[in-house]
Amino acid sequence: MHSTSSRAFRVAGMFCLALLAFSLATGAFAQSAAAPTGGEKTALAMVRDVAQTPPYVFLLLVGCSVFTCALILERWMYYRKTLGSTETMVTKIKQAGTPAKGLAAIEEAPGVAGRVFRLALTAARDGYPPEQVEQLVQGEVTKELISMEKFLPQLDSMVTLCPLIGLLGTTVGMIRSFSIVAAIGMSDPTKLAGGISEALINTATGLAIAIPALFAFNYFTGKKEAILMDMEKGLSEVMVLLKQTAKG
């Protein structure tokens, strides 16, 4: 699992960096090939200017976007492997009749529920009483919950942090624009308008990162809750069956 997560981070990072390099190269080419008339700037030229302006907030947002993409990709790959039919597994365990046969029936079952059920059946097969089986299962459920919640706090932080960073860049840009106005007056309002539009690029970038991050966070949180509820329902049926088997 660790190697899969690292590979996901590397792939996402390389993709985002390549996309950034392509965008900057395209903007430079467009500016050199056809310079706008009347001193106007293209959108890509404005983005390049913002990226080169201290305190380099835009570059920090680009780093946040790479990090966010890596988190989303890693969690998507993880949750794709957690799928498993709990109802089918419970049915096979009931039909098996004994813990040993039930363990063989779900030996290849995927997902979180499959791992938890196999632990419960293995402990029952080895002679553990139902009370100890429940304790072992509770520990395994906690372990799986930690895995399912991995990186979700960081993703949630990106939802709040990126707009704030963008707002910081916009505020700094606005201060710079009004400083120019204070120095030269309103003889050329286009300079003020251009500075404000460049400053707002930071806010737009922060929101563009935060919105997909919010959607992904809610999606993964919903998947986690659905998996836990489905697993707990099936696990209660399995424990009832193990207790009946132990009494028999």
ROKEKOL-262438 format. One line per field, with one value per residue (C-alpha): residue number from 0; residue in one letter; x, y negated, z negated. Coordinates in nm, 2 decimals. Each point is the difference from the previous one (the first is absolute). Layout:
REM residues N
num c(NUM  ...)
residu c(A  ...)
east c(X  ...)
north c(Y  ...)
up c(Z  ...)
REM end
This chain:
REM residues 248
num c(0  1  2  3  4  5  6  7  8  9  10  11  12  13  14  15  16  17  18  19  20  21  22  23  24  25  26  27  28  29  30  31  32  33  34  35  36  37  38  39  40  41  42  43  44  45  46  47  48  49  50  51  52  53  54  55  56  57  58  59  60  61  62  63  64  65  66  67  68  69  70  71  72  73  74  75  76  77  78  79  80  81  82  83  84  85  86  87  88  89  90  91  92  93  94  95  96  97  98  99  100  101  102  103  104  105  106  107  108  109  110  111  112  113  114  115  116  117  118  119  120  121  122  123  124  125  126  127  128  129  130  131  132  133  134  135  136  137  138  139  140  141  142  143  144  145  146  147  148  149  150  151  152  153  154  155  156  157  158  159  160  161  162  163  164  165  166  167  168  169  170  171  172  173  174  175  176  177  178  179  180  181  182  183  184  185  186  187  188  189  190  191  192  193  194  195  196  197  198  199  200  201  202  203  204  205  206  207  208  209  210  211  212  213  214  215  216  217  218  219  220  221  222  223  224  225  226  227  228  229  230  231  232  233  234  235  236  237  238  239  240  241  242  243  244  245  246  247)
residu c(M  H  S  T  S  S  R  A  F  R  V  A  G  M  F  C  L  A  L  L  A  F  S  L  A  T  G  A  F  A  Q  S  A  A  A  P  T  G  G  E  K  T  A  L  A  M  V  R  D  V  A  Q  T  P  P  Y  V  F  L  L  L  V  G  C  S  V  F  T  C  A  L  I  L  E  R  W  M  Y  Y  R  K  T  L  G  S  T  E  T  M  V  T  K  I  K  Q  A  G  T  P  A  K  G  L  A  A  I  E  E  A  P  G  V  A  G  R  V  F  R  L  A  L  T  A  A  R  D  G  Y  P  P  E  Q  V  E  Q  L  V  Q  G  E  V  T  K  E  L  I  S  M  E  K  F  L  P  Q  L  D  S  M  V  T  L  C  P  L  I  G  L  L  G  T  T  V  G  M  I  R  S  F  S  I  V  A  A  I  G  M  S  D  P  T  K  L  A  G  G  I  S  E  A  L  I  N  T  A  T  G  L  A  I  A  I  P  A  L  F  A  F  N  Y  F  T  G  K  K  E  A  I  L  M  D  M  E  K  G  L  S  E  V  M  V  L  L  K  Q  T  A  K  G)
east c(0.00  0.29  0.16  -0.33  -0.05  0.35  -0.05  -0.33  0.17  0.28  -0.24  -0.22  0.30  0.16  -0.33  -0.07  0.36  -0.02  -0.33  0.14  0.31  -0.22  -0.21  0.29  0.17  -0.32  -0.04  0.36  -0.05  -0.32  0.15  0.30  -0.20  -0.27  0.04  -0.33  -0.06  -0.06  0.21  -0.27  0.10  -0.13  -0.13  0.30  0.24  -0.18  0.04  0.37  0.04  -0.18  0.22  0.31  -0.12  0.11  -0.11  -0.05  -0.34  -0.11  0.30  -0.11  -0.35  0.15  0.17  -0.33  -0.17  0.26  -0.03  -0.39  0.01  0.23  -0.23  -0.31  0.17  0.14  -0.34  -0.18  0.24  -0.04  -0.39  -0.02  0.16  -0.23  -0.31  -0.15  -0.34  -0.06  -0.34  0.16  0.27  -0.25  -0.20  0.30  0.10  -0.36  0.00  0.34  -0.12  0.34  0.27  0.25  -0.23  -0.11  0.36  0.07  -0.32  0.11  0.37  0.02  -0.26  0.12  -0.04  0.00  -0.29  0.18  0.31  -0.21  -0.21  0.30  0.16  -0.32  -0.03  0.37  -0.03  -0.31  0.16  0.30  -0.22  -0.04  -0.32  -0.25  0.09  0.36  -0.09  -0.20  0.30  0.23  -0.26  -0.03  0.37  0.00  -0.29  0.19  0.30  -0.21  -0.16  0.34  0.08  -0.32  0.05  0.36  0.07  -0.36  0.10  0.26  -0.25  -0.24  0.27  0.05  -0.36  0.05  0.36  0.01  -0.27  0.18  0.33  -0.17  -0.15  0.34  0.14  -0.29  0.04  0.37  -0.07  -0.27  0.24  0.26  -0.25  -0.12  0.35  0.06  -0.31  0.12  0.33  -0.12  -0.37  -0.29  0.14  0.00  -0.28  0.09  0.30  -0.22  -0.25  0.28  0.15  -0.33  -0.07  0.34  -0.05  -0.34  0.18  0.12  -0.35  -0.13  0.28  -0.06  -0.37  0.08  0.20  -0.24  -0.32  0.12  0.16  -0.33  -0.18  0.26  0.01  -0.38  0.00  0.27  -0.16  -0.33  0.17  0.17  -0.33  -0.18  0.27  -0.01  -0.37  -0.02  0.29  -0.15  -0.33  0.16  0.23  -0.28  -0.15  0.33  0.05  -0.35  0.09  0.33  -0.17  -0.25  0.28  0.19  -0.31  -0.06)
north c(0.00  -0.24  0.06  -0.06  -0.33  -0.11  0.09  -0.20  -0.31  0.02  0.04  -0.28  -0.23  0.07  -0.06  -0.33  -0.12  0.09  -0.18  -0.31  0.00  0.04  -0.30  -0.22  0.10  -0.06  -0.35  -0.09  0.12  -0.19  -0.32  0.02  0.10  -0.26  -0.29  -0.16  -0.35  -0.30  0.13  0.26  0.33  0.34  0.22  0.23  -0.30  -0.13  0.34  0.00  -0.35  0.10  0.32  -0.22  -0.26  0.03  0.14  0.27  0.10  0.14  0.25  0.11  0.06  0.20  0.22  0.03  0.11  0.27  0.12  0.00  0.20  0.25  0.04  0.05  0.25  0.20  0.01  0.10  0.29  0.11  -0.01  0.17  0.31  -0.01  0.10  0.34  0.15  0.05  0.16  0.27  0.07  0.04  0.23  0.22  0.01  0.11  0.27  0.13  0.08  0.00  -0.27  0.21  0.05  -0.36  -0.12  0.21  -0.14  -0.36  0.05  -0.21  -0.26  -0.36  -0.31  -0.11  0.23  0.30  -0.06  -0.05  0.31  0.21  -0.11  0.09  0.34  0.07  -0.08  0.21  0.29  -0.01  0.04  -0.36  -0.06  -0.24  -0.28  0.01  0.02  -0.33  -0.17  0.11  -0.11  -0.34  -0.05  0.09  -0.23  -0.29  0.08  0.00  -0.33  -0.16  0.11  -0.13  -0.34  -0.03  -0.33  -0.12  -0.26  -0.14  -0.01  -0.18  -0.25  -0.08  -0.09  -0.28  -0.09  -0.05  -0.28  -0.17  0.01  -0.14  -0.27  -0.09  -0.03  -0.22  -0.22  -0.05  -0.07  -0.26  -0.17  -0.01  -0.14  -0.28  -0.08  -0.07  -0.22  -0.19  -0.06  -0.11  -0.09  0.11  -0.13  0.35  0.21  0.30  0.06  0.03  0.22  0.22  0.04  0.09  0.26  0.15  0.01  0.18  0.28  0.13  0.02  0.17  0.25  0.07  0.06  0.22  0.23  -0.01  0.09  0.34  0.07  -0.06  0.22  0.28  -0.03  0.03  0.29  0.20  -0.07  0.13  0.31  0.06  -0.03  0.23  0.27  -0.02  0.03  0.29  0.18  -0.05  0.14  0.31  0.04  0.01  0.29  0.18  -0.04  0.14  0.30  0.06  -0.02  0.26  0.22  -0.03  0.10  0.30)
up c(0.00  -0.08  0.34  0.17  -0.18  0.08  0.37  0.00  -0.14  0.26  0.29  -0.12  -0.06  0.34  0.18  -0.18  0.06  0.36  0.03  -0.16  0.22  0.31  -0.11  -0.06  0.32  0.19  -0.16  0.09  0.36  0.04  -0.14  0.23  0.31  -0.02  -0.24  -0.09  0.13  -0.21  -0.30  -0.09  -0.15  0.07  -0.28  0.01  -0.01  -0.30  -0.17  0.08  -0.15  -0.32  -0.03  0.02  -0.25  -0.37  -0.24  0.26  -0.13  0.33  0.00  -0.35  0.14  0.28  -0.26  -0.19  0.32  0.06  -0.36  0.03  0.32  -0.15  -0.31  0.22  0.23  -0.30  -0.17  0.32  0.05  -0.36  -0.01  0.34  -0.18  -0.30  0.19  -0.09  -0.03  -0.37  0.05  0.23  -0.26  -0.28  0.21  0.08  -0.37  -0.10  0.26  -0.11  -0.34  -0.18  -0.04  0.19  0.30  -0.01  0.00  0.31  0.17  -0.04  0.04  0.31  -0.10  0.06  -0.20  -0.37  -0.09  0.14  -0.22  -0.31  0.06  0.06  -0.33  -0.18  0.16  -0.05  -0.37  -0.04  0.19  -0.23  -0.31  -0.13  -0.19  0.16  -0.26  0.11  0.36  -0.04  -0.16  0.28  0.26  -0.17  0.03  0.36  0.07  -0.16  0.21  0.32  -0.11  -0.03  0.35  0.14  -0.17  0.12  0.18  -0.04  -0.26  0.24  0.28  -0.23  -0.09  0.37  0.02  -0.25  0.06  0.37  0.01  -0.29  0.18  0.31  -0.20  -0.14  0.35  0.10  -0.30  0.07  0.36  -0.09  -0.24  0.28  0.25  -0.23  -0.08  0.37  0.00  -0.30  0.18  0.35  -0.07  0.22  0.32  0.14  -0.15  0.22  -0.22  -0.30  0.18  0.13  -0.35  -0.15  0.26  -0.05  -0.38  0.04  0.19  -0.34  -0.15  0.31  -0.01  -0.37  0.07  0.30  -0.23  -0.30  0.19  0.14  -0.33  -0.19  0.24  -0.03  -0.38  -0.03  0.25  -0.19  -0.34  0.14  0.13  -0.34  -0.19  0.25  -0.03  -0.38  -0.03  0.25  -0.18  -0.34  0.11  0.15  -0.29  -0.25  0.20  0.00  -0.37  -0.07  0.22  -0.18  -0.34  0.10  0.14  -0.33  -0.20  0.22)
REM end
